[in-house]
């Protein structure tokens, strides 16, 4: 099977990204979506929220205009410090204002189920 | 004649990377027994390597995997195009240049082209690029891909997998 040199960002919701989840792994490549709640210009650290969950995003390598209250999607690698605090070092980011989040979440579950079925059919 | 052979088949990266090359025809690839030559993907541009006048190599991440793509920019110097009408070649070259400038890191792009095998790695040799401004287009692409594969499975397989996939996508068998 052909593979790409860069890891794809696994789709994950902020509410799923807890220390007990398999995606909460040092260096994991993830794609996250959330509303921009805070942004520190000096450190380039943003904070996005989704429901009751939040995640810090290191945006220093991005060329994206960030506006508080807008919806953003970031792809990058998860960095976890010794106190289990996580920050996503983003490689790319984009404004996704207008995205239907209900549709997104439902489609995400559908996609996961679909991929799992494909994997099961391949291995069985 | 294979109905899908000259169609830009919408594929998840997860699916694209499972294509198997034909042993007899370098332009053909197989997916669940169906012969394909062209594909369409929608995802975020996560890498971009521009060689002006030659090509731009980039990667599309659609959330299920990454697809390598190459957009050729050498039409004006290429012997492949030397026999064609020069004004047509200039139009093709200008279109390719415009596509290359649209392909910036972080944009959501719809990319179509021929499936090729470069040194054992599958990639798309790009013919068209559209930057999608509506963020819901990524979701639509996922649903389109899943639906088309479920329909394909419903036709060619009689298995628990096809039944489950058809149920997930709401496709009648």
Interface residues (C-beta under 8 A of the other chain):
Chain A: X1 X2 X3 X4 X5 X6 X7 X8 X9 X10 X11 X31 X62 X63 X64 X73 X75 X91 X92 X93 X94 X95 X96 X97 X98 X99 X100 X103 X104 X107 X110 X111 X113 X114 X115 X117 X118 X120 X121
Chain B: X12 X13 X14 X15 X17 X18 X19 X44 X45 X46 X47 X59 X61 X62 X63 X64 X65 X66 X67 X68 X105 X106 X107 X108 X120 X121 X122 X134 X135 X136 X139 X142 X143 X146 X149 X150 X159 X161 X164 X165 X168 X169
